[in-house]
């Protein structure tokens, strides 16, 4: 089973995961990477990569860049593709929001204003993956989180046999992926203790998503 959404499925709101207690404090760590290569991400603290010259030097000739803001083990990320000036503006706006936010809610409000990310809208799918090794390990995709929740034991069985489930070096998270407004973005909740996936944490994350779902 692929847990794929059917014809009667609808768009969802992300309010359940955005209101997670994990987002109650300010973001504490930022990351940037190109080409999905988070294994070689640039880590930075609030207040860094907020000057134009600094960001220009980092971007160089890149045509795509993604930024992430971490709230402990929980994180929010967004990707932008385009011309150098578009990427420069995106990174500056994202990192200034990251540096000045006092909580997750404050951060989400700021990135909705600038750079204009429609947070939690345009849902695509969910994935469980290895943090900082998402691409190299390979994620476990969940097209319909609510259908997966209804067949949760089957989901866990398949997840445990997947590359993400068999990997034992990195912590794991479930990402809810979205696209809109010229951005790809994702909201991720932790689902492991150390590198070991804890089914109840994944179940709670999926339940948060499904309990807040509604017709748009």
C-alpha positions as CSV (number, residue, x, y, z in Angstrom):
1,X,0.0,0.0,0.0
2,X,1.2,3.5,-0.9
3,X,-1.2,5.4,1.3
4,X,-2.1,7.6,-1.7
5,X,-4.9,10.1,-1.5
6,X,-8.1,9.3,-3.4
7,X,-10.4,11.4,-5.5
8,X,-12.5,12.5,-2.5
9,X,-9.6,13.8,-0.6
10,X,-9.2,17.6,0.0
11,X,-6.7,20.2,1.0
12,X,-5.7,20.4,4.6
13,X,-4.6,23.0,7.1
14,X,-1.4,22.7,8.9
15,X,-2.6,24.3,12.1
16,X,-2.2,21.1,14.2
17,X,1.6,20.8,13.5
18,X,2.2,24.6,13.6
19,X,0.7,24.7,17.1
20,X,3.0,21.9,18.3
21,X,4.7,22.7,21.6
22,X,8.0,22.2,19.8
23,X,7.5,25.6,18.2
24,X,6.9,27.5,21.5
25,X,10.4,29.0,21.7
26,X,12.5,31.0,19.3
27,X,14.5,29.3,16.6
28,X,18.1,28.6,17.7
29,X,19.9,27.2,14.6
30,X,19.8,27.9,10.9
31,X,21.0,25.9,8.0
32,X,21.4,26.5,4.3
33,X,22.1,23.9,1.5
34,X,21.9,23.7,-2.3
35,X,20.7,20.7,-4.3
36,X,19.2,19.0,-1.2
37,X,22.7,18.1,0.1
38,X,22.1,18.7,3.8
39,X,25.1,16.6,4.6
40,X,27.1,19.6,3.5
41,X,24.8,22.3,4.9
42,X,26.1,25.6,6.2
43,X,25.1,25.9,9.9
44,X,24.7,29.4,11.4
45,X,23.3,31.2,14.5
46,X,20.7,34.0,14.6
47,X,22.2,37.2,13.3
48,X,24.5,35.5,10.8
49,X,24.0,35.7,7.0
50,X,21.8,38.8,7.3
51,X,24.1,41.2,5.4
52,X,23.9,41.4,1.6
53,X,27.7,41.0,1.0
54,X,27.8,37.9,3.3
55,X,24.9,36.2,1.5
56,X,26.3,37.0,-1.9
57,X,29.6,35.4,-1.1
58,X,27.8,32.3,0.1
59,X,25.4,32.0,-2.8
60,X,28.1,32.5,-5.5
61,X,26.6,31.2,-8.8
62,X,23.9,29.0,-7.2
63,X,20.5,28.8,-9.0
64,X,18.7,27.2,-6.0
65,X,19.0,27.5,-2.3
66,X,17.1,26.1,0.8
67,X,17.1,27.5,4.3
68,X,16.0,25.8,7.5
69,X,15.2,27.2,11.0
70,X,15.5,24.7,13.9
71,X,13.5,24.8,17.1
72,X,15.4,22.1,18.9
73,X,14.6,18.9,17.0
74,X,11.8,20.5,15.1
75,X,12.4,22.5,12.0
76,X,10.9,24.6,9.2
77,X,12.5,24.8,5.7
78,X,11.9,26.5,2.4
79,X,13.5,26.3,-1.0
80,X,13.7,29.0,-3.7
81,X,14.8,28.7,-7.3
82,X,15.6,31.6,-9.6
83,X,17.9,34.4,-10.5
84,X,20.8,35.4,-8.2
85,X,18.9,38.5,-7.0
86,X,15.8,36.4,-6.2
87,X,17.9,34.0,-4.1
88,X,19.7,36.9,-2.4
89,X,16.4,38.5,-1.3
90,X,14.9,35.2,-0.2
91,X,17.9,34.3,2.0
92,X,18.1,37.8,3.5
93,X,14.4,37.8,4.3
94,X,14.4,34.3,5.7
95,X,17.4,34.8,7.9
96,X,16.3,38.2,9.2
97,X,13.0,36.5,10.2
98,X,15.0,33.7,11.8
99,X,17.1,36.2,13.8
100,X,14.3,38.4,15.1
101,X,11.6,35.9,16.0
102,X,10.6,35.1,19.6
103,X,8.6,32.0,18.9
104,X,7.6,29.6,16.1
105,X,4.3,31.6,15.7
106,X,6.2,34.8,15.4
107,X,8.6,33.2,12.8
108,X,5.8,31.8,10.7
109,X,4.1,35.3,10.6
110,X,7.3,36.9,9.6
111,X,8.1,34.5,6.7
112,X,4.6,34.8,5.5
113,X,5.1,38.5,5.2
114,X,8.6,38.4,3.8
115,X,9.7,36.4,1.8
116,X,6.1,35.6,1.3
117,X,6.0,31.8,2.0
118,X,2.3,30.6,2.3
119,X,3.1,28.5,5.4
120,X,1.2,25.3,5.6
121,X,-0.7,25.7,2.3
122,X,-0.5,23.6,-0.8
123,X,0.1,20.2,0.8
124,X,2.0,17.7,-1.3
125,X,3.0,14.7,0.9
126,X,4.7,13.7,4.1
127,X,8.0,11.9,4.4
128,X,10.0,10.3,7.2
129,X,13.7,10.7,6.8
130,X,17.1,11.0,8.4
131,X,17.9,14.5,9.5
132,X,21.0,15.9,7.7
133,X,21.1,12.8,5.5
134,X,17.7,13.0,3.9
135,X,18.9,12.7,0.3
136,X,21.7,10.1,0.8
137,X,19.7,7.7,3.0
138,X,16.4,8.1,1.2
139,X,13.1,9.2,2.7
140,X,10.0,7.0,3.3
141,X,7.0,8.8,1.6
142,X,3.5,9.0,2.9
143,X,1.2,10.5,0.3
144,X,-1.9,10.5,2.5
145,X,-1.1,10.9,6.3
146,X,-4.7,10.3,7.3
147,X,-5.0,7.0,5.4
148,X,-1.7,6.0,6.8
149,X,-2.9,6.7,10.3
150,X,-5.9,4.4,9.8
151,X,-3.5,1.6,8.9
152,X,-0.8,2.6,11.2
153,X,0.6,-0.9,12.0
154,X,1.1,-1.5,8.3
155,X,2.8,1.9,8.0
156,X,5.2,1.2,10.8
157,X,6.1,-2.3,9.4
158,X,6.9,-0.8,6.0
159,X,8.8,2.1,7.5
160,X,11.0,-0.2,9.7
161,X,12.1,-2.1,6.6
162,X,12.8,1.1,4.6
163,X,16.3,2.7,4.2
164,X,15.2,5.4,6.7
165,X,14.0,2.9,9.2
166,X,17.2,0.8,8.9
167,X,19.5,3.7,9.3
168,X,21.1,4.0,12.7
169,X,23.3,7.2,12.7
170,X,20.9,10.2,12.4
171,X,17.8,11.3,14.2
172,X,14.5,10.9,12.3
173,X,11.7,13.4,11.5
174,X,8.5,13.5,9.6
175,X,8.3,16.3,7.1
176,X,5.0,17.7,5.8
177,X,5.8,19.2,2.4
178,X,4.0,22.1,0.6
179,X,4.4,24.2,-2.5
180,X,3.0,27.6,-3.4
181,X,3.9,31.2,-4.0
182,X,7.1,30.3,-5.8
183,X,8.4,28.3,-2.8
184,X,8.7,24.7,-1.7
185,X,8.5,24.5,2.1
186,X,8.3,21.8,4.8
187,X,7.4,21.5,8.5
188,X,9.1,18.7,10.4
189,X,8.4,17.1,13.7
190,X,10.8,14.7,15.5
191,X,9.9,11.0,15.5
192,X,12.9,9.4,17.1
193,X,15.0,9.2,20.3
194,X,18.5,9.2,19.1
195,X,18.4,7.4,15.8
196,X,15.6,5.0,16.7
197,X,12.2,5.7,15.3
198,X,9.5,5.8,18.1
199,X,6.2,4.8,16.5
200,X,4.1,6.8,19.1
201,X,5.9,10.0,18.1
202,X,5.1,9.4,14.4
203,X,1.5,8.5,15.3
204,X,1.1,11.8,17.3
205,X,2.5,13.8,14.4
206,X,0.1,12.3,11.9
207,X,-2.8,12.7,14.3
208,X,-2.0,16.4,14.8
209,X,-2.1,16.8,11.0
210,X,-5.3,14.8,10.6
211,X,-7.2,16.3,13.5
212,X,-6.7,19.8,12.1
213,X,-7.7,18.9,8.5
214,X,-10.5,20.7,6.9
215,X,-12.0,21.7,3.6
216,X,-10.5,24.9,2.3
